[in-house]
């Protein structure tokens, strides 16, 4: 079988969940697919991140001269795919357009891009450039879905949501989860941890939280804790950008919290390792990569019961409603006040995270390629609008 994969995320200098997915499943898949020919489609914006390829894999570089080169490559990549006589073409970043000669597989990481535009636009104010980008991604993802032979996604929750929103048959959507990245491990070296505490001015035991994932409910839960607990512990918020909700800044001003903007990866791993709990009251998650990060590093997890979070955590964390500050406070008291509870969650987290691996993910993706390639094509795509 001749396999093609759109890997432009690995030649753009990007970060985030989609980049993590592509950067780790592709090397594992190359190892698993040694009986097949693999063509990786990158561009020339940045140096390609995979520096050593096995003999059965080749990179095809698409030209990148200006921002609109990405749009041009979206439209004309199919020519390169057709020249390579690819049998199965995988677009792992929510959309892509294969020639009619190739089976088309899309990874939709969640249902957001295929929601009605009015639902995508609503919410906080957005700059015109953001609205334009969201609209473009919606149009491309919707069109790509209509042409897809198979859809991959990252959780059963996302699978059901994509089917519900798009009308694409759930029988042709396969859930294949993320996995912990190889750099994750519990840091126990006291000198390393002490240096990290000094660097960030952390002088108390703390709970860790993402400052962009519904932090207000944690701030409200914190106010419910007994004064003796609040005096002993702090909240450490991290965020990939500084525009967090006002509640975070208010907690920092009150001396209850610290905000760390864009900590380095190694620093974040150290923070997970030191945290007495990781609190993740997210409103919605198609998967929830931070859950795997926290469990792998040994942080007891307290999270919301939204989206794929219960599916990813299993029995390895404590759950509460996303706006239920009383339940979050109760869980915090249980974890911070009882070492046995914390150690039990830590052990369960280690065991749960160990069930996920990129080798397993790659094997399931390769099996999906083979199923798609060998399945009769007529009726493969079951959108009401047709192919």
matplotlib code that plots the C-alpha trace (Angstrom):
import matplotlib.pyplot as plt

x = [0.0, 1.2, 0.4, 0.4, 0.3, 0.0, 2.7, 2.9, 2.4, 6.0, 7.4, 5.6, 7.2, 3.8, 2.8, -0.3, -2.4, -2.5, 1.2, 1.8, -0.4, 1.3, 4.8, 4.4, 2.1, 4.0, 7.4, 5.6, 3.6, 6.7, 8.1, 4.9, 4.4, 7.7, 5.9, 4.4, 5.6, 5.0, 5.0, 5.1, 3.9, 5.6, 6.4, 9.4, 8.3, 10.5, 13.0, 11.2, 11.2, 11.8, 15.5, 16.0, 13.6, 13.6, 14.1, 10.4, 9.5, 10.0, 9.3, 7.6, 8.2, 5.5, 6.7, 6.0, 6.7, 4.0, 1.1, -1.3, 1.0, -0.7, -4.1, -2.5, -1.1, -4.4, -5.9, -3.1, -1.5, -3.7, -1.6, 1.5, -0.5, -1.8, 1.8, 2.9, 0.0, -1.0, -3.6, -4.6, -4.1, -4.3, -5.0, -4.4, -5.1, -8.9, -9.1, -7.5, -8.3, -7.1, -7.4, -10.2, -7.6, -6.8, -8.9, -9.2, -8.9, -9.4, -8.5, -11.1, -9.8, -13.3, -16.5, -15.7, -14.8, -18.0, -20.4, -22.7, -20.8, -23.1, -22.0, -18.3, -18.5, -20.4, -18.8, -16.1, -15.3, -13.0, -10.7, -11.6, -8.5, -9.7, -13.2, -11.7, -9.5, -12.3, -14.6, -11.9, -11.3, -15.0, -15.5, -12.4, -13.3, -16.9, -16.0, -13.2, -15.7, -18.1, -15.3, -13.8, -13.8, -13.0, -12.7, -10.4, -10.8, -9.3, -12.1, -15.5, -17.0, -15.6, -16.8, -20.4, -20.3, -18.9, -21.6, -24.3, -23.2, -22.2, -24.4, -21.4, -22.0, -20.6, -19.7, -17.1, -15.6, -12.9, -11.7, -7.9, -6.6, -3.6, -0.8, 1.8, 4.8, 8.2, 9.5, 6.9, 8.1, 7.9, 10.7, 12.0, 15.4, 15.2, 17.8, 15.9, 12.6, 14.1, 15.6, 12.2, 10.5, 13.1, 12.7, 9.0, 8.9, 6.9, 7.1, 4.0, 2.7, 0.3, -2.4, -1.7, -4.3, -4.5, -5.4, -7.4, -9.6, -12.5, -10.3, -13.1, -14.7, -11.4, -11.1, -14.7, -13.9, -10.8, -12.8, -14.9, -11.8, -11.1, -8.7, -6.1, -6.0, -5.8, -3.0, -1.0, -1.5, -1.6, -2.9, -0.3, -2.0, -0.1, -1.3, 0.0, -1.1, -1.6, -5.2, -6.7, -10.0, -10.2, -10.8, -7.2, -5.7, -7.9, -6.7, -3.1, -3.7, -5.2, -2.1, -3.9, -2.4, 0.6, 0.2, 3.0, 2.7, 4.3, 6.5, 9.0, 8.1, 10.6, 9.3, 5.7, 6.8, 8.4, 5.3, 3.1, 5.6, 5.5, 1.8, -0.4, -3.2, -3.9, -7.3, -8.9, -12.4, -12.6, -15.9, -15.3, -12.5, -12.3, -9.6, -7.7, -3.9, -3.2, -4.9, -2.3, 0.5, -0.6, -1.2, 2.2, 3.9, 2.1, -0.3, -3.6, -6.3, -9.6, -11.5, -14.9, -17.2, -17.4, -16.6, -14.0, -12.6, -14.4, -13.4, -9.7, -9.5, -11.4, -11.4, -8.1, -9.5, -12.2, -15.0, -17.3, -19.7, -17.8, -19.5, -19.9, -17.5, -18.8, -17.9, -14.5, -13.9, -14.9, -12.5, -9.7, -10.2, -10.1, -6.9, -5.1, -6.3, -5.7, -2.4, -4.0, -6.5, -3.7, -1.5, -4.4, -5.2, -1.5, -1.2, -4.3, -3.1, 0.2, -1.7, -4.2, -1.6, 0.4, -2.6, -1.9, 1.1, 2.0, 2.9, -0.7, -2.1, 0.0, -1.0, -4.7, -4.2, -2.4, -5.2, -7.6, -5.7, -5.8, -9.5, -10.2, -8.1, -9.6, -13.3, -15.5, -15.7, -19.3, -21.3, -18.2, -19.2, -22.7, -23.3, -26.8, -25.4, -23.5, -20.0]
y = [0.0, 3.5, 5.8, 9.6, 11.9, 15.7, 16.7, 20.4, 21.0, 19.6, 22.3, 25.4, 25.7, 25.2, 24.1, 22.7, 19.5, 18.9, 19.3, 16.9, 14.4, 14.5, 14.8, 11.6, 9.3, 9.8, 8.4, 5.5, 4.8, 4.8, 2.1, 0.1, 0.5, -0.9, -3.1, -0.1, 3.0, 6.2, 9.8, 12.7, 16.1, 19.0, 22.5, 24.8, 27.4, 25.9, 23.0, 19.7, 18.3, 14.7, 14.5, 10.8, 8.7, 5.0, 3.8, 3.2, 6.9, 10.0, 13.7, 15.7, 19.4, 21.9, 25.5, 28.1, 31.8, 33.8, 33.2, 32.4, 29.5, 27.4, 28.0, 27.2, 24.0, 23.1, 23.3, 21.8, 19.2, 16.6, 16.9, 15.7, 13.0, 11.8, 11.8, 9.5, 7.2, 7.2, 4.6, 6.1, 9.8, 10.9, 14.5, 14.6, 18.3, 18.5, 18.8, 18.1, 17.2, 14.0, 13.2, 10.8, 8.0, 7.9, 7.0, 10.1, 9.9, 13.0, 13.3, 15.6, 16.3, 17.5, 18.7, 22.4, 23.0, 21.3, 23.1, 25.7, 28.9, 30.9, 28.5, 28.8, 32.6, 33.2, 33.8, 36.3, 39.1, 38.1, 40.0, 40.0, 37.9, 35.3, 35.2, 34.8, 31.9, 30.2, 30.6, 29.2, 26.2, 25.5, 25.6, 23.4, 20.9, 20.6, 20.1, 17.6, 15.6, 15.3, 13.7, 11.5, 7.8, 7.5, 9.9, 9.4, 11.3, 11.2, 9.9, 8.2, 11.5, 13.3, 10.4, 10.8, 14.6, 14.6, 12.2, 14.2, 17.5, 16.5, 13.6, 11.5, 7.9, 6.9, 3.5, 5.3, 7.3, 5.6, 6.8, 6.5, 8.3, 10.5, 9.2, 10.7, 12.2, 10.6, 13.6, 13.1, 11.6, 12.4, 14.7, 13.8, 15.4, 17.9, 20.3, 20.5, 21.1, 23.7, 25.6, 25.7, 26.9, 29.7, 30.7, 31.1, 32.4, 29.4, 29.3, 27.1, 23.7, 24.3, 23.0, 23.4, 24.6, 25.8, 29.5, 29.3, 26.3, 27.6, 29.0, 30.9, 27.8, 26.9, 30.5, 30.2, 26.7, 28.1, 30.7, 27.9, 26.2, 26.6, 29.5, 27.1, 25.3, 28.5, 29.7, 26.6, 26.2, 28.3, 28.0, 28.0, 28.9, 28.4, 29.7, 29.8, 33.4, 36.2, 37.1, 35.0, 35.7, 38.6, 36.0, 34.7, 38.2, 38.8, 35.6, 36.7, 40.1, 38.6, 36.5, 33.2, 32.4, 32.8, 33.1, 31.7, 32.6, 30.3, 28.2, 26.0, 22.4, 21.1, 23.6, 22.5, 18.9, 19.9, 21.8, 18.7, 16.7, 19.1, 19.8, 18.4, 18.2, 19.1, 20.8, 20.8, 22.2, 22.5, 23.3, 21.0, 18.6, 16.5, 14.6, 16.5, 16.0, 17.8, 14.9, 12.4, 14.9, 15.2, 11.5, 10.6, 13.0, 11.8, 14.7, 13.6, 14.9, 16.7, 17.6, 18.4, 15.8, 17.4, 16.0, 13.3, 13.9, 11.0, 8.7, 9.6, 9.6, 6.4, 5.9, 7.7, 11.1, 12.9, 14.5, 17.4, 19.6, 22.3, 25.1, 23.2, 25.0, 23.3, 19.8, 21.1, 22.4, 19.1, 17.2, 19.7, 19.1, 15.3, 15.4, 18.0, 16.8, 13.0, 11.6, 8.2, 9.8, 11.6, 8.6, 6.4, 8.9, 9.1, 5.3, 5.1, 7.9, 6.1, 3.0, 4.8, 6.8, 3.6, 2.3, 4.9, 4.7, 6.2, 2.7, 1.6, 4.7, 4.2, 0.5, 1.5, 4.2, 1.8, -0.7, 2.0, 2.7, -1.0, -1.2, 1.9, 0.6, -2.8, -1.8, -1.4, 2.3, 2.5, 3.8, 4.4, 8.0, 8.3, 12.0, 13.0, 15.4, 12.6, 12.5]
z = [0.0, -0.8, 2.1, 2.1, 5.2, 5.3, 7.7, 7.2, 10.9, 11.2, 8.9, 10.3, 13.8, 15.4, 18.9, 20.4, 20.5, 16.7, 16.4, 19.3, 17.7, 14.3, 15.7, 17.7, 15.7, 12.4, 13.7, 15.4, 12.2, 10.1, 12.3, 12.1, 8.3, 7.1, 4.6, 2.9, 1.0, 2.9, 1.4, 3.7, 2.4, 4.0, 2.9, 3.0, 5.6, 8.3, 8.5, 8.6, 12.2, 11.4, 10.5, 9.9, 7.8, 7.1, 3.5, 2.9, 3.6, 1.5, 2.0, -0.8, -0.2, -1.3, -2.0, 0.7, -0.3, 1.6, 4.0, 1.2, 0.1, 2.7, 0.9, -2.5, -1.1, 0.4, -3.0, -5.2, -2.9, -4.7, -7.8, -5.9, -4.3, -7.7, -9.1, -6.3, -7.0, -3.3, -2.3, 1.1, 2.0, 5.6, 6.5, 10.3, 10.9, 10.4, 6.6, 3.3, -0.3, -2.0, -5.7, -6.6, -7.1, -3.4, -0.4, 1.8, 5.6, 7.8, 11.5, 13.1, 16.6, 17.7, 16.2, 16.4, 12.8, 11.5, 13.8, 12.1, 11.6, 14.0, 16.8, 15.9, 15.8, 19.0, 22.4, 23.2, 20.7, 17.9, 15.6, 11.9, 11.1, 13.6, 12.2, 8.7, 9.8, 11.6, 8.6, 6.3, 8.6, 8.8, 5.0, 4.4, 7.1, 5.9, 2.3, 3.2, 5.3, 2.4, 0.4, 3.1, 3.0, 6.7, 9.7, 12.6, 15.9, 19.4, 21.7, 21.7, 22.8, 19.8, 17.6, 18.7, 18.5, 15.0, 13.8, 15.5, 14.2, 10.6, 9.7, 8.8, 9.6, 13.0, 11.5, 9.4, 12.3, 14.4, 17.8, 18.2, 21.4, 22.0, 24.2, 26.6, 25.0, 25.7, 27.6, 30.4, 33.6, 37.3, 38.3, 41.8, 41.9, 44.8, 43.4, 40.1, 41.9, 44.3, 41.4, 39.8, 42.9, 43.2, 39.6, 39.9, 43.5, 44.7, 48.5, 49.4, 48.4, 45.5, 43.1, 39.4, 36.9, 33.3, 33.4, 30.2, 31.2, 33.2, 36.1, 37.7, 39.2, 40.9, 42.3, 43.7, 45.1, 46.7, 48.6, 50.1, 51.6, 55.3, 56.1, 57.4, 54.1, 52.0, 54.3, 53.6, 49.9, 46.7, 43.2, 40.3, 37.0, 33.8, 30.4, 26.8, 26.6, 29.1, 28.4, 31.1, 32.8, 35.4, 38.2, 37.8, 38.1, 41.2, 42.8, 42.1, 43.6, 46.7, 47.2, 46.6, 43.2, 40.8, 37.0, 34.8, 31.2, 28.6, 30.9, 29.1, 28.6, 31.1, 33.6, 33.1, 33.7, 36.9, 38.0, 37.3, 39.4, 42.4, 42.4, 45.2, 42.7, 39.1, 38.7, 35.2, 35.3, 31.5, 29.8, 26.9, 25.7, 22.6, 24.5, 27.2, 26.7, 30.1, 31.9, 30.5, 31.3, 34.9, 35.5, 33.9, 36.2, 39.3, 40.0, 41.5, 39.1, 39.9, 36.7, 35.3, 33.9, 30.5, 27.0, 26.8, 30.3, 32.1, 29.2, 29.4, 33.2, 33.8, 37.6, 38.1, 39.0, 40.9, 38.8, 39.3, 37.3, 35.4, 37.3, 40.6, 42.9, 46.0, 44.6, 43.5, 47.0, 48.5, 46.2, 47.0, 50.7, 50.2, 48.2, 50.2, 53.6, 53.2, 52.0, 51.4, 49.0, 47.1, 46.9, 45.7, 42.9, 42.0, 41.7, 39.6, 37.4, 36.7, 35.8, 33.6, 31.7, 31.0, 29.0, 26.3, 23.9, 20.5, 19.3, 20.1, 18.5, 15.3, 15.1, 15.2, 12.6, 10.3, 10.7, 9.8, 6.6, 5.7, 6.4, 4.3, 1.4, 1.3, 1.8, -1.2, -2.0, -3.0, 0.0, 2.1, 2.6, 4.0, 4.2, 3.3, 0.8, -1.1, -2.4]

ax = plt.figure().add_subplot(projection="3d")
ax.plot(x, y, z, "-o")
ax.set_aspect("equal")
plt.show()
